[in-house]
C-alpha cells in the first residue's frame, strides 16, 4: 500500500511539474513576444534566505561582494554569497580553518571547487583531502562532512547545487545543535 501511495504521489508531482513548466513556457513566450524580460524570474523567491536571484536583467555577479548568508545553519560554519537561477545555485562559501560541518545530507547533488585552503572529511564514507584546485563531487542524499584543515588557511570554495532545495541541508543525527570545531578552534577558544 505504501509503495502504491508513493507512486501516486510521484505521478501527481510529475503532472503538477509538467503543468507548471507549460505555464512558465507560455508566459515566457508571451513576454518574449512583448519584448519584456522573463516575468517569472523576478517574482520567484529564492530557496535560500538572503540569496540573490539571477535573471530579470541580473546576469553578472561579483561573488566575493555578495551578501553573506549562512550556508549550513545548525551544523556548519559555512557562510557566503549565494546566487540562484532557475534550476541551480552557486555559492562563494567560506569556512574558517579548524571548523566546518558535522555529518549531514541534502537532496541536492553538489560540486565543491576549493579555491583556497584545504577541505578534509568524508563523502559516503570515503575520506576526502581536497587542497585548492580540487573538485569534490557529493551525490544527492550522500552523508558527508567537510572541515577546513587546521593546518592550512581559511577555506573558500565554490558550491554548485541543483535547486531541489536551498543551500542548507540537515544533520544526520537529526539535531541542529551547531557546527564542527576542531580542538582549539571553537568560539570560546
C-alpha positions as CSV (number, residue, x, y, z in Angstrom):
1,X,0.0,0.0,0.0
2,X,2.8,2.4,0.9
3,X,4.5,1.7,-2.5
4,X,1.2,2.5,-4.3
5,X,0.8,5.8,-2.4
6,X,4.4,6.8,-3.1
7,X,3.9,6.0,-6.9
8,X,0.7,8.0,-6.9
9,X,2.4,10.9,-5.1
10,X,5.2,10.9,-7.7
11,X,2.7,10.8,-10.5
12,X,0.9,13.8,-9.1
13,X,4.2,15.7,-8.7
14,X,5.2,14.9,-12.3
15,X,1.8,16.1,-13.6
16,X,2.0,19.3,-11.5
17,X,5.6,19.9,-12.7
18,X,4.5,19.5,-16.3
19,X,1.6,21.9,-15.8
20,X,3.9,24.5,-14.2
21,X,6.5,24.1,-17.0
22,X,3.8,24.5,-19.6
23,X,2.6,27.7,-17.9
24,X,6.1,29.0,-17.5
25,X,6.9,28.4,-21.2
26,X,3.7,30.1,-22.2
27,X,4.3,33.2,-20.1
28,X,8.0,33.3,-21.2
29,X,6.9,33.1,-24.9
30,X,4.3,35.9,-24.3
31,X,6.9,38.1,-22.5
32,X,9.5,37.5,-25.3
33,X,6.9,38.4,-27.9
34,X,6.2,41.6,-26.0
35,X,9.9,42.4,-25.7
36,X,9.9,42.1,-21.9
37,X,12.2,40.2,-19.6
38,X,11.0,36.8,-18.2
39,X,8.4,37.8,-15.6
40,X,8.7,34.5,-13.7
41,X,12.4,35.2,-12.7
42,X,11.6,38.4,-10.9
43,X,8.6,37.1,-9.0
44,X,10.1,33.8,-7.7
45,X,11.6,33.8,-4.2
46,X,14.9,32.2,-3.6
47,X,15.1,28.8,-1.8
48,X,18.0,30.1,0.3
49,X,17.2,33.1,2.6
50,X,19.3,36.0,1.6
51,X,20.4,34.6,-1.8
52,X,20.3,36.8,-4.9
53,X,18.0,35.7,-7.8
54,X,19.6,35.6,-11.2
55,X,17.8,36.7,-14.3
56,X,15.4,39.7,-14.9
57,X,18.3,41.8,-16.1
58,X,20.8,40.4,-13.5
59,X,23.3,38.3,-15.3
60,X,26.7,39.1,-13.7
61,X,27.7,38.8,-10.1
62,X,30.9,39.6,-8.2
63,X,30.8,36.6,-5.9
64,X,33.2,37.9,-3.2
65,X,30.9,41.0,-2.8
66,X,27.6,39.2,-2.4
67,X,25.7,39.5,0.9
68,X,26.9,36.9,3.4
69,X,24.3,34.3,4.3
70,X,24.6,31.1,6.5
71,X,25.2,28.0,4.3
72,X,24.8,25.4,7.0
73,X,22.7,26.7,9.8
74,X,22.7,24.3,12.8
75,X,25.5,22.0,11.6
76,X,28.3,24.1,9.8
77,X,30.3,27.2,10.0
78,X,29.9,27.7,6.2
79,X,28.7,31.1,5.0
80,X,29.0,33.3,1.9
81,X,27.2,34.7,-1.1
82,X,24.6,32.6,-3.0
83,X,23.1,33.2,-6.4
84,X,20.1,31.1,-7.5
85,X,18.9,30.6,-11.1
86,X,16.0,28.6,-12.4
87,X,17.5,25.2,-11.7
88,X,20.8,25.6,-9.9
89,X,22.6,27.7,-7.3
90,X,26.2,28.8,-6.9
91,X,27.7,29.8,-3.5
92,X,31.0,31.5,-2.8
93,X,31.5,29.8,0.6
94,X,33.9,30.5,3.5
95,X,34.9,28.1,6.3
96,X,37.4,29.3,9.0
97,X,40.2,26.8,9.5
98,X,39.6,24.1,12.1
99,X,35.9,24.4,11.6
100,X,33.2,23.0,9.3
101,X,30.2,20.8,9.0
102,X,29.1,17.9,11.1
103,X,27.8,14.8,9.1
104,X,24.8,16.0,7.1
105,X,22.8,15.3,3.9
106,X,20.7,17.3,1.4
107,X,18.5,16.5,-1.6
108,X,20.8,18.5,-3.9
109,X,23.6,17.0,-6.0
110,X,26.6,19.2,-5.3
111,X,30.1,20.1,-6.6
112,X,32.6,22.0,-4.4
113,X,35.6,23.6,-6.1
114,X,38.2,24.5,-3.5
115,X,39.6,28.0,-4.3
116,X,41.8,28.5,-1.1
117,X,42.8,26.3,1.8
118,X,42.2,22.5,2.2
119,X,38.9,20.7,3.0
120,X,39.2,17.4,4.8
121,X,36.4,14.9,5.7
122,X,34.4,12.2,4.0
123,X,31.7,11.7,1.4
124,X,29.7,8.4,1.6
125,X,32.3,7.1,4.0
126,X,35.2,7.8,1.6
127,X,38.0,10.0,3.0
128,X,38.5,13.4,1.3
129,X,41.6,15.6,1.4
130,X,41.0,18.4,-1.1
131,X,43.6,21.2,-1.4
132,X,43.0,24.3,-3.6
133,X,42.3,23.4,-7.2
134,X,40.3,20.2,-6.2
135,X,36.7,19.5,-7.2
136,X,34.6,17.4,-4.8
137,X,31.5,15.6,-6.0
138,X,28.7,15.0,-3.5
139,X,25.8,12.9,-4.7
140,X,22.3,13.8,-3.6
141,X,21.4,12.5,-0.1
142,X,25.1,11.3,0.5
143,X,26.2,11.7,4.1
144,X,29.2,14.0,4.2
145,X,31.3,16.2,6.4
146,X,33.9,18.7,5.3
147,X,36.2,20.7,7.6
148,X,38.7,23.5,6.8
149,X,42.0,21.9,7.7
150,X,43.5,23.4,10.8
151,X,47.0,23.0,9.2
152,X,46.1,25.4,6.3
153,X,44.4,28.8,5.8
154,X,40.7,29.5,6.0
155,X,38.9,27.8,3.1
156,X,37.0,29.4,0.2
157,X,35.1,27.1,-2.1
158,X,32.6,27.4,-4.9
159,X,29.5,25.3,-4.2
160,X,27.3,24.4,-7.1
161,X,24.0,22.6,-6.4
162,X,20.8,21.8,-8.2
163,X,17.7,23.6,-6.7
164,X,15.9,20.6,-5.3
165,X,16.3,22.6,-2.1
166,X,18.3,25.6,-1.0
167,X,21.9,25.5,0.1
168,X,21.2,24.3,3.7
169,X,20.8,20.5,4.4
170,X,20.2,18.6,7.6
171,X,22.5,17.0,10.2
172,X,22.4,13.2,10.0
173,X,21.9,12.9,13.8
174,X,18.7,14.9,13.5
175,X,19.9,17.8,15.6
176,X,20.8,21.3,14.6
177,X,23.0,21.9,17.6
178,X,25.9,23.7,15.9
179,X,28.9,23.2,13.7
180,X,32.1,21.1,14.0
181,X,35.0,22.7,15.8
182,X,38.5,21.1,16.0
183,X,40.0,21.4,19.5
184,X,41.2,24.9,20.0
185,X,39.1,26.4,17.2
186,X,35.7,26.7,18.9
187,X,34.0,30.1,19.6
188,X,35.4,30.1,23.1
189,X,39.0,29.2,22.1
